[in-house]
Amino acid sequence: MSENIQVKQLKPVYPAEEHENVRALLDYAAETYGDDLAFILKDRSAGRRSEPVYRHISYKDLREDVRRLGTGMMAKGISYARIAIIGENSYHWQLAYLAAMCGLGICVPLDKGLPYTELKTSIQKSGCNVLIFDSKHASLAEQLRREAADPISTPTAVSTYICMDDDEQYLTFRELMENGSEKIASGSTAFDALKVDREALSNLIFTSGTTSAAKAVMLNQRNIMFNVYSLKLVEDVRRGDVNIALLPYHHTFGATGQLLMYSCGVTTVFCDGLKYLQKNFVEYHVSVFIGVPLLMEAMYKKIMAGIRKQGKEKTFERGVRISRMLSKVRIDVRRKLFKDVLNELGGNLRMVVSGASALDSAVIRGYQDLGVEVVQGYGMTESAPVIAAENLFSRSPGSIGLAFPGMDVQIADPNEEGVGEIIVRSPSVMMGYYQDEAETAKVLKDGWLHTGDLAYLDKNGFIHITGRSKNVIVLKNGKNVYPEEIETIIAEFPYVKENIVFGEVRREGADDKDEVLVAKIVYDEEIMKEKYGADTAEQVRETVWQDIDRMNSNMPKYKHIHRLILQTEEMAKTTTGKVKRYEEKTDNQQQK
């Protein structure tokens, strides 16, 4: 067994303070940032034709609204509860989350993208007795109530239903907050007096696994607060920045990222929908956001499409060459040269943090050419979630950075190529999986979280992910193929929307059977026609094979692609945009 390789930590750059719990963070934000804006909310009730009406929420207002809601919930007998929250990203979602985290109970964020059966299972498994939902998800509450009255079905433990919006059928936020205001005016301090144990179970978060059933991750507030503290130490998030909340709040990176915004005094705004995203960037002058590669790549492609449509492609390319030359002598003219392009995104966008999966290096370079800095982060729900990241001072192309300050990260049992499993030991590591000792024992060993992700370190000590250990293809000759490495190359073909690489038995039943590599590619029909003149299935296949053959010629034989599956339909994905690899491979086997 090889000796583990230690990963270097990012050096702290910015002043930061670790808060005892979420209540302490909320108090800090209200006292430090006071009248600064925590949120800008758009009133959608006025209708599309009239001018939008905006509501400005200061940090003092935020804390007071959490107090009002929490006090109103306690007046209804809700305390030490298990509180499920489902809905679109919104101010009310945050109020529900913060009230729960300030001592009302255990928070169970639900993935709004899941079907009813999975949502019900999550509610049952976690033992939730309170469900908070927005009007778009009222059908979940209705169905749960119907089934609770049906003697044949298996009901959940939910006894209290709270709608974030006005709804005559349910208890509402308006009612609770009005009641809370009255109680506070009468001298109630019941909510303020709630104790928050940072070591006790605080969050139950169901993972969106790509190959297996979701598990419920148990996090306490020590886990979460340490992650927020580490983020603030190394990332350039500034007081007065405007953040657009794009990552769903039920996603751990979305929730922890929002707490970071409070800690830094940032103003948060919400998107009206993906087709209005560019308009919202201009409307609010967004300066920072946390996103996933799928979204960031789509945004960049839209920017480039706009440049091409205006016939300014050559001018843009010339500008890029000039700015790159000047950057070599430390002259930065990017934001001046590309002011018109940046104005299409509001003019203030300066930094993007990408997480969930690897971002195409060409897209990273594209944003940076415009003067928008991109840093990648790596983590998992089981670590609340960030484990490693880049920052503006420590970056390496294709890497996911260095270990966070205070986190012991190692490459375990590296092979002859230096590839091993990422393991981590830190205050952010979860308590375990809820009611699942067997699965917990598989990943938590002697205080170390075994991530299942394989990686190596480059000559400067930066982490480079090669893939998931469960995805590694072991060939008959003993060679290991990391499919994600090949997928990264294929993703750079202009027409590729998404792809996966997997092994397939070439000679089923034979003594010398072996696996060969198959590439499953979703391609863009429009690009195929416009750029390659490929109209028929045969022409498309021939075009792709030409690129695959060129790729194969630059790789060892055991990494060659031997078969192609081409389609225009999107692959099945989790709600965080990751391809359900197992499902796609199984589907292919069934079709053969």
GUKOLVEX-438657 format. One record per residue (C-alpha): x, y, z. Coordinates in steps of 0.02 Angstrom, whole numbers, plus 32768, in hexadecimal, padded with zeros to 4 digits. Example, Ala and Ser with C-alpha at 12.3 -4.5 7.8 and 13.67 -1.06 7.14 Angstrom:
! GUKOLVEX-438657
82677F1F8186
82AC7FCB8165
END
This chain:
! GUKOLVEX-438657
800080008000
804680AA7FCD
805D81368049
7FD781BC8043
800382627FF2
7FDE83008055
7F85838E7FFA
7FBD84418018
7F4084BA8065
7F0C8562801E
7F5785F08081
7ED9866180DA
7ECD8708807F
7E39876780C7
7E01878E8179
7D7B871681B7
7D2686DF8255
7CDD8634827D
7C2E864382C4
7BEE85CF834A
7B4D85AB82EB
7AD385F5826D
7A81866382F1
7B2B86AF831C
7B4C86CB8261
7AA48722824D
7AC7879282E2
7B7587BB829E
7B2E87E981F3
7AA58859823E
7B1E88B182B2
7BAE88C28234
7B4F88EA8194
7AB1893781E2
7A5A899C815B
7ABB894D80CB
7A4988EB8057
7A4088318075
79BC88167FEC
796788727F5E
78BE88237F3A
785388417EA1
7797884C7EBA
774E87DA7E35
769887FF7E60
769188A27DFF
768F88497D57
7706884B7CC5
76CC88ED7C75
76E8895F7D09
779289967D49
77DA89187DC6
77D089457E7D
7867891A7EE8
786E88F67FA1
791389157FF9
793E88A8808E
79CB88E480FF
7A308871816E
79D288B68204
792E889081AB
796887DF8185
798B87B8823B
78E788068272
788487A281F0
78D58701822C
78A4873082DF
77F1875482A9
77DF86B0824C
7833864A82D4
77CB8699835D
772B867D82F8
775885C582DC
777A85AC8394
76D085F883BD
7686856C8352
76E284EA83B8
777084CE833E
781584B18397
789584258396
784083EF82F5
787C839B8256
785A841C81D1
785683F08118
7869848480A0
7841847E7FE6
783585097F67
788B857A7EEC
791A85E47F2B
78C986757F85
78D486E8801A
784E86828071
78B385E38055
7944863680AF
78D58671813D
789785BF8157
7948857A8154
798E85FE81CA
78FE85ED8245
79178530824C
79D385438260
79BC85C382ED
7979853A835E
78CC85098321
7905845D82EC
795983F38269
7953843781B8
793183BF8127
79458419807F
78E983BB7FF6
791C83B27F40
788D84027EDE
78C183A17E43
789582F77E8C
77F482987E66
776E828A7EEB
779A81D87F20
784F82087F45
781A82A57FA2
77A18242800D
782781C18032
789F824B8069
781B829680DB
77F381EC8125
78A881B9813C
78D6825C8192
783B825B8202
7807830C81D5
776D834D8230
776D83FB81DF
7769841F8124
778E84CE80E4
776D84E8802A
774F856F7FA9
76B3857C7F3C
7707851F7EAC
771684867F1A
766B848C7F6D
763E83EC7F10
76BC838E7F7D
766383C9801A
75B983A07FCF
75EB82EF7FA1
763C82CF804B
759D830A80A2
752F829D8033
759982058056
7599822A8111
74DC821B810C
74E3817980A8
74E880DF811B
753A80768093
75D280E68074
766A80FD80E3
766481B08122
76F7821F8152
770C826D81FF
76E4831B81BB
765E836F8225
7681842681FF
767E846E814E
76BE851F8133
76B4857B808D
77358603806C
76B5865D8000
760186918023
758E85F9801D
74E885EC8079
74FB852F808E
759A853880F4
75F48593817D
765A861B8126
76F786808142
7690871F8145
762686DC81D4
76BA86998235
772187388223
769187A98254
7673873C82ED
772D873E8312
773287FC830A
76A488068388
76FB878D83FE
77A087EC83F3
774788918411
76FA884284AD
77A7881784ED
77C0876484B0
7875872C84AA
784F86728497
78A2866483EC
793A86CB8420
7952865884B6
795C85B78450
7A01855E8467
7A62852583CD
7AD6849283EB
7B5B84998363
7B8683E2837D
7AD383A1836D
7A80836782CC
7A478402826F
7A3283D381B7
79F983348161
7A26834280AA
79FA82BD802A
7A8382A57FAA
7A57829B7EF1
7ABC82007EC7
7AE181D87E10
7AE7811C7E2A
7A8B80EF7EC9
79FF811E7F3E
7A1081C47F9A
7A5981C18048
7A32823F80D1
7ACD829E8107
7ACF82D981BB
7B21838381D4
7B3183EB8271
7B5184A5827C
7C09848C82A3
7C1A843781F9
7BC384C5819E
7C0F855881FC
7CC0851781E3
7CA1850C8128
7C5F85BF8122
7CF785F98185
7D70859F8110
7D1A85E98077
7D26869980BC
7DE0868480E2
7E108661802D
7D8C86A37FB3
7D7C87577F7A
7CC687787FA8
7CAF882E7FD9
7C378898803D
7BC188EA7FC1
7BD188627F3D
7B30882E7EE7
7B1587727EE1
7A90871B7E78
7A56867C7ECF
7A5C85FC7E42
7A8C855D7E9E
79F085137EEE
79EA852D7FAA
79C684747FC8
7A7484547F7F
7AF8845D8009
7B6984CF7FA3
7AD485437F86
7AA985488040
7B5B855C807F
7B8085DB7FF5
7AED8645802E
7B2C864380E1
7BD4867F809D
7B798712804B
7B2F874280F5
7BDA87358146
7C2687AA80C2
7B9A882B80B9
7B6388038008
7ABC88317FB8
7A5E879C7F70
79E187A17EE0
797A871A7E89
796A86E47DD5
78C286F47D7C
78E986567D19
7979861B7CAD
793786727C11
793C87177C71
79E886F87CBC
7A4687767C51
79BE87F97C71
79CE87DB7D2D
7A8B87F07D27
7A71889B7CD8
79DE88C77D47
7A3B88A97DEB
7AF188C67DB2
7B24881B7DF3
7BDC88127E26
7BF287617E6B
7B9786BC7E68
7BAE86037E8C
7B7E85917DFD
7B8C84E57DB1
7BEC84C17D0F
7B4F849C7CAA
7B0D854C7CC9
7BB385A37CB6
7BD8854D7C11
7B2B85797BCF
7B4586307C00
7BEE86367BAA
7BAB85E57B0B
7B2186687B08
7BA186F47B18
7C0886AE7A89
7B6D86937A1E
7B41874A7A37
7BEF877F79FE
7BE187137963
7B328753793D
7B728806793D
7C0087D678C8
7C82880A7949
7CDB8762795B
7D7E879B790A
7D7F883D796C
7D6487DB7A0C
7DF0876079E4
7E6687F079BE
7E39883F7A65
7E5D879C7ABF
7F0A87907A6E
7F3288437A9F
7EF9882E7B54
7F59878B7B68
7FF887DD7B26
7FE488717B9C
7FC087FE7C30
806F87B67C1B
80B4885F7C50
802F886F7CD8
7FC088EA7C7D
7F0888BA7C8E
7E9589097C0D
7E15887D7C03
7D8288D87C51
7DA189737BE6
7DB789117B45
7D1C88A87B61
7CB089297BB8
7C2289127B3C
7C1F88567B58
7C24886A7C15
7B9788EA7C0C
7B2B885F7BC4
7B43880D7C6F
7B2288AC7CD2
7BD388F17CCB
7C0488BF7D7D
7C1F88037D72
7CCE87E47DB5
7CD687367E02
7C81868E7DF0
7C9585F77E62
7C7385527E0B
7C4C84AF7E64
7BF584057E55
7C6283C57DC5
7CF483F87D56
7CE184937CEA
7D23848F7C38
7DD084E27C39
7DA6853D7B96
7D0F858D7BEC
7D7A85C07C81
7DF786127C0C
7D6886657BAE
7D2286B87C4B
7DD086EE7C81
7DF1873A7BD6
7D5B87AB7BF8
7D9E87DD7CA2
7D2C876C7D08
7D9187027D81
7D5D864D7D95
7D8B85DE7E28
7D5A85287E38
7D2984D17ED7
7D1C841A7F03
7CB983C57F8A
7C2783587FB7
7B8E83628026
7BE782F380A4
7C64838180C3
7BE7841280CF
7C1F841A803D
7CC684698007
7D688407801D
7DDF845C7FA4
7DDD84F27F31
7E3D85717ECE
7E4286297EF7
7E8186C27E9A
7F3286A37ED7
7F3E85E67EC3
7F00859D7E1F
7F3A85177DA8
7EE584EE7D02
7E7984537D0F
7E8C84417DCB
7E1084557E59
7E9084B07EC2
7ED8848E7F6D
7E9184548013
7E2E84D38077
7E83851F8110
7E7284AD81A7
7E448416813E
7EB5837E8138
7EA7833B8087
7F0C82A98042
7F1B823D7FA6
7F08818F7FED
7F6380F57FAB
7FA281457F09
7FCD80CF7E79
806880DA7E0C
801B81707DB2
7FFE81CA7E57
7F4181B37E4C
7EE7818B7EEE
7E4781B07F4D
7E2B825B7F9B
7E0E824B8056
7DEE82D980CF
7DEC82F6818A
7DA5839B81C7
7D2083EF8234
7CB183F48198
7CA483378187
7BF382F681A6
7BB3829A823E
7B84820781CF
7AF381C68167
7A4C81C981C0
7A16811D81FD
7A9880C9818E
7B2D808B81F0
7B6680168165
7B7480A280E3
7BC381168163
7C498094818A
7C74808980D1
7CA3814180C4
7CD581758175
7D70811781AD
7DD6814E8245
7D9581FF8233
7DBC82098178
7D36822880F5
7D5981BB805C
7D11821E7FCC
7D1781997F44
7D68821A7ED1
7E0F81F17E81
7E9482767E66
7F4C829C7E56
7FB783337E80
801383967DFC
80C683D47E14
8086846C7E74
801984047EE8
7F70842E7E9B
7EE983A87E99
7EAF83627DF2
7E1482F47DF4
7E1E825C7D82
7D7282167DAC
7D0B81B07E24
7D56810F7E64
7CB580B37E38
7CC580EF7D83
7D7680B07D65
7D7F80327CD7
7DFD7FA87CFD
7E357F537C5D
7E737EA17C4A
7F267EDC7C3D
7F167F2D7CE8
7F117FDE7CA5
7E9C805A7CF8
7E3680CF7C8B
7DEA816A7CDC
7D5681927C6A
7D4782467CA5
7DF2826F7C5C
7DBA82387BAE
7D11828C7BC4
7D6A83327BE2
7DC183247B39
7D2182F27ADD
7CC383837B2F
7D3583FC7AD0
7CEF83C57A27
7C81845B79F4
7BE383F579D7
7BE883907A79
7B6483BF7AF8
7B8B83317B71
7BE082887B70
7C1081F27BD8
7C92816A7BBC
7C7C80BA7BFF
7CBD800A7BE8
7C637F847B85
7C8D7ECB7B77
7CCC7EAB7AC6
7CC17DED7AC0
7C387DB57B35
7C517D027B71
7CFF7CEC7B28
7D957CBE7B92
7DF47D567B54
7D667DCF7B69
7D9B7E817B89
7D4C7F2C7B9C
7D557FB17B18
7D2980677B2D
7C8480AF7AF0
7C5E81697ADF
7BA9819E7AEF
7B96824E7AA8
7B0782CA7AA4
7B2A833E7A11
7AE583E579D5
7A8883CE7930
7A9384867904
7B51848E7915
7B6283EB78B5
7B0284357823
7B4A84E57824
7C0184C17849
7C1984127800
7B8E8404777E
7B58836177D1
7A9E834777AF
7A8C828977B4
7AB1820D783E
7B3D81C477D5
7B8E827077BC
7B8182957875
7BD181EF78A3
7C5D820A7825
7C8082B8786C
7C898279791E
7CF781E578F0
7D74825B789E
7D8882B87943
7D8B821779A8
7E1281CE7937
7E7D826A794F
7E64825E7A0B
7E8D81A37A0A
7F2F81C379AB
7F6D82307A3A
7F4881B07AC2
7F8781027AF0
7F2780747A9D
7ED1803B7B3C
7E7B80E67B46
7E3780E07A94
7D7D80F27A74
7D3D805C7A11
7C8280807A05
7C13811979F9
7B6081377A32
7B1E81DA79EA
7A7C82307A1A
7A2982DA7A27
79C182B47AC2
7A0882EF7B68
7A48826C7BE2
79F5824B7C88
7A3B82BD7D10
7A3382DE7DC8
79EB83857DFF
7A9C83CB7E0D
7ABB83A87D55
7B25830B7D64
7B0482817CE5
7AB981E47D32
7B45817A7CEE
7B0380D37D2C
7A5780F47CE1
7AA081257C38
7B11808B7C33
7A8080197C63
7A1280677BDE
7A9880457B5B
7AA87F8F7B90
79ED7F767B83
79EA7FC07AD4
7A757F4F7A92
END
